[in-house]
Amino acid sequence: GMEYFSKCYFLKNLNCLCFHYNNISDKGMEYFSKCDFLKNLTELYLDKNNISDEGMEYFSKCNFLKKITNLNLFCNKISDKGMEYISKCDFLKNLTELELCS
């Protein structure tokens, strides 16, 4: 699914993206990290998607997400290593809401 989504350039005006319960996984996050057409996103919901530290490493390369204010990573498999990747994401400086409950 994410492989095809990563080619949906016509979504360049999207500002909210909800991928609740989609089992995106780390491989999907690899594709997501190439979706630079999503530069207008302000809200991103990736809860319950089986994303682990490897997926967070890909996420940390999403420099196009500079406008993100709300990020939901609820119920994934993110450990301290994944949090380390998140903590180094300078593009998240505009966050006003972050959900990381496991």
C-alpha positions in Angstrom: 0.0 0.0 0.0 2.6 2.6 1.0 4.6 1.9 -2.1 1.7 3.1 -4.2 0.8 5.9 -1.8 4.3 7.3 -2.1 3.6 8.0 -5.8 0.4 10.0 -5.2 1.9 13.4 -6.1 -1.6 14.8 -6.6 -2.0 14.9 -2.8 0.4 17.8 -2.5 -2.2 20.0 -0.9 -3.0 17.5 1.9 -2.7 19.0 5.4 -4.0 16.1 7.5 -3.2 12.4 7.0 -4.7 9.6 9.1 -3.4 6.1 8.7 -5.0 4.6 11.8 -4.7 0.8 12.1 -3.1 0.2 8.7 -0.1 -2.0 9.6 2.2 0.2 7.7 5.2 -1.3 9.4 8.8 -0.3 8.9 8.9 -1.0 5.2 5.9 1.3 4.7 7.8 4.0 6.6 10.7 3.6 4.2 8.3 4.5 1.4 6.7 7.3 3.4 10.1 8.9 4.0 10.2 9.5 0.2 6.8 11.4 0.1 8.3 14.8 -0.2 5.1 16.0 -1.9 3.5 16.0 1.6 5.3 19.2 2.7 1.9 20.8 3.6 1.0 18.3 6.3 0.2 19.7 9.7 -1.3 16.6 11.2 -0.1 13.1 11.0 -1.7 10.1 12.6 0.2 6.8 12.5 -1.2 5.1 15.5 -1.4 1.3 15.7 0.7 0.6 12.6 3.3 -1.8 13.8 6.1 0.7 13.4 9.4 0.0 15.3 12.7 1.7 15.8 13.7 1.0 12.2 10.6 2.8 11.0 11.5 5.8 13.2 14.9 5.9 11.6 13.1 6.3 8.2 10.8 8.9 9.8 13.8 10.9 11.0 14.7 11.5 7.3 11.3 13.2 6.5 12.7 16.7 6.4 9.7 17.7 4.3 7.4 17.6 7.4 8.4 21.0 8.6 4.8 22.1 9.2 3.7 19.3 11.4 2.0 20.4 14.6 0.2 17.2 15.6 1.9 13.8 15.5 0.3 10.6 16.8 2.5 7.5 17.1 0.2 5.8 19.7 0.5 2.0 20.1 3.5 1.2 17.9 6.7 -0.6 18.8 9.0 2.3 19.5 11.7 1.8 22.1 14.4 4.1 23.5 16.3 3.9 20.2 13.2 5.0 18.2 12.8 7.9 20.7 16.4 8.9 20.0 15.6 9.2 16.3 12.6 11.3 17.1 14.6 13.5 19.4 16.9 14.4 16.5 14.2 15.5 14.1 14.7 19.2 13.8 11.8 19.4 11.4 9.5 18.7 14.4 10.2 22.1 16.0 6.6 23.2 15.4 4.9 20.3 17.2 2.2 21.3 19.6 0.8 17.8 20.2 2.7 14.5 20.4 1.2 11.2 21.4 3.5 8.3 22.0 1.6 6.0 24.4 2.3 2.4 24.0 
